Amino acid sequence: MGNGTDVVDLQLDRPHSARMYDYFLGGITNFPADRDAAAKTIAAFPATLIAARSNRAFMRRSTHYLAQAGIEQFLDIGTGIPTSPNLHEVAQSVNPRARVVYTDNDPIVLTHARALLHSHPQGSTTYLPADITDPTALLDHPVLRSAFDFDQPIALSLNALLHFVTEPHDPYGIVQKLKDALPSGSHLIISHATPDFDPAAIARVTGIYKEAGTPIQARTRDQIARFFTDWQLLDPGLQPILRWRPNPDEAHSTLTDADAACYAGVARKL
C-alpha cells in the first residue's frame, strides 16, 4: 500500500454475517461462502428468511413512525450491508431533511456502504467506522458530532444488533452509555433474537454462527427489556416483532412468533 490507498480484503472465501443477512433479505451483495453458511442456517431454522425479513419490516415501520413523529436525526449502529430500502430511504421519504448516520465496525461493510449509500439532497447520510463495544469512541467521533445536533432528539437504532454483543462485552453497560449521551425526546429502537419460542432451533443457529466466527447470544424477553430501563416504552410495548404496530397488510399474517423469533420495542427518553 505504498500509494497510501487502503486496500480491504473482502474475505470472499469466508462467510460473513452481514452478507448472510443480505442474502436472507434477497440482496445481491453476497458470495458462495455466505450462501453456503446461510443454507446451513436455513436448514437448522427454516424460518430464518422470515426472521430476517421481519426485522427489516420492523426497521421500516419504526423509522417511518418516528419520522412522522418529527424525529429528524437517526443513528443506526451495526448497519450491515445497506440492502435497499434502508433506514435513510425510509426516513427521508417522510422528511427529506432527515439526517442519518450509519456505523459499523467492519471494513467489509464500510466498503459496500460507500458504494451503495445515497442521500436525499435535502438531508444527509453519513457513514463512520465505529464499534459498539467502544461507545465512548463512537459518541466522540467527529463525523457524528458534525452530523448531529445533540441538543435535539436522536433516534438510536439497534436493530438485529445486540444479539451479536455477548456478555463479556457488557451489553447493558454499553447501551446505558449510549442512552445517557442522548437528549430528552430521543428514542431507542431495538429488535433482538430470542430463544423464547423455539429454543432448540435458536441453539442450532447459535452454533452455526459460532462456527462461522461470529458468536451470538439470543436473549429472553426479560433480558431484552433491561435495555429499555428508565425509558418509556411506546405502545404496544416490547412485543414479538410481528406484533409491533403491524401495517394493515401485515396485521392478518399467518406467520407466528416462533417464525420471527424476535422481540422488538421503541422507547422514549423523558
Secondary structure by P-SEA (a helix, b strand, c coil): ccccbbbbccccccccaaaaaaaaaccccccaaaaaaaaaaaaaccaaaaaaaaaaaaaaaaaaaaaaacccbbbbccccccccccaaaaaaaacccbbbbbbbccaaaaaaaaacccccccbbbbbbbbbcccaaaaaacaaaaaaccccbbbbbbbcccccccccccaaaaaaaaaaaaccccbbbbbbbbbccccaaaaaaaaaaaaaacbbbbbbcaaaaaaaacccccccccccccccccccccccccccccccccccccccccc
